[in-house]
Amino acid sequence: MSKKKNISQFRNIGIMAHIDAGKTTVTERILYYTGKSYKIGEVHDGEAVMDWMQDEQDRGITITSAVTTCEWKKSLIQIIDTPGHVDFTVEVERALRVLDGAIGVFCAVGGVEPQSETVWRQADRYSVPRMAFINKMDRTGADFFGAVDSIKEKLSANPVILQLPMGSEDSFTGIIDLLKMKQIIWDEETKGAEYLEEDIASEFEEMAAEYREKLLEAVSEVNDDIMEKYLSEEDISPNEMISAIRGATISRKIVPVFCGSALKNKGIQPLLDAIEAFLPSPLDVPPIKGIHPDTQEELEFLPKKDDPLAALIFKVSMIEGRKLSFARIYSGKMEAGSDVFNPVLKKKEKLSRILQMHANKRERLKVATAGDIIGVVGLKNSGTGDTLCSQEHPVFLEKMEYEDPVISIAIEPKTHADQEKIDDELEKFIIDDPTLKVKQDVETGQTNLLCLYELQLEIIISRS
């Protein structure tokens, strides 16, 4: 990782979608084109970097949120790739709680599907600005405009088209950029690493002109300066358009729409440009608020590294027998080897190691500051939803609430000696997943494991 960037260059984003919309494939291409991966990992081959658990590779689905960091041009992009299966909705909830922006990936054939709706509503709840990427434009039955219409109708969103596909299905060749009014064609020999920006082909000129006009209209409706220039037929510069689209995206007045085919390596670099141009930095979103544990006074924390520490643990995992806590730092800084305060437990905890995450690989950091999403080793007692702060400036950040479990299964040891092993294993799963509960049946002496979803239970059994 290069020299530490200014917080204005941070983009903390999530990638969310219905299962099989191509979300993890989009993430894999982002890692490849930003130089984070030296080869493209395919979900269908069980080689996706972000799906590193054995169960994820075997099933070809994302089960647990994976965190990674990459760089694109001037930006440092911290990505959480979330599960798309309905049985892992809680993983999405945990991720959205700490993100500044998100990309909704939609299949060009299916459009908005049930889980897309669920995660979109979750993002609404946390006021997360979003963009949309219509993926799989190469698939039979791909319908770009149908997918855009479904975003408008089913999600009550305001999609604004910034790119048009050049053809669809077998004839999908590239995209038309409505801001630059250029077409972009990818080189298949370089796996899409190289691409050409060209003048728009004559067969697409009329459609491009029509949708450029629609883009100007849509942006003028959410920006008074653009409206004034549009009505008086003055020239509007690309920078003015970018600034207006950025402001409208961050204020959630519009959802910019892009397209491509991640599997065919088309559309990812312009999507990265859009992440940098339109999604917020930690400075662009409202400051995090919390409550003083003693006075109950509402406190506000600005994303400044020299201010008091305010960080939230949004996920805890047991990896190779060690407890790894994932935290978002909203304010202040954390130093490896130093102490932090957990106001929930009223205890100090030591930060043995601070890690920059890349799926299941990690790089040690001496210091992490406001805006960082990190892994922490050494927090013995702290759990998901706990706040980390300084003892001099205690604060409670809002905890995450979960539904009560609805499925129960009885667990019995094969031998009496195995009872202790079962208890240890269950403890690890509960640390990993706060929606799990263990209850002892007093009458039968049975141990019951309670969870929310069937697939969740299947994964636990296969990992036991």
HUPE-V715963 format. One record per helix or strand of 2 or more residues. SS is the DSSP state (alpha for helix, beta for strand). FROM is the first residue (numbers start at 0). LEN is the number of residues. Records with the same first field share a line. If there is no record, write none. Layout:
SS: FROM-LEN, FROM-LEN
//
This chain:
alpha: 6-3, 22-11, 42-3, 53-6, 85-11, 113-12, 143-12, 168-3, 187-3, 201-19, 223-8, 237-13, 267-11, 415-17, 453-10
beta: 9-8, 65-7, 74-7, 100-7, 128-7, 158-3, 162-4, 173-4, 181-5, 194-4, 254-5, 287-4, 297-4, 309-10, 321-10, 332-3, 338-4, 346-4, 352-6, 360-5, 366-3, 372-5, 386-4, 395-2, 406-5, 436-4, 446-5
//
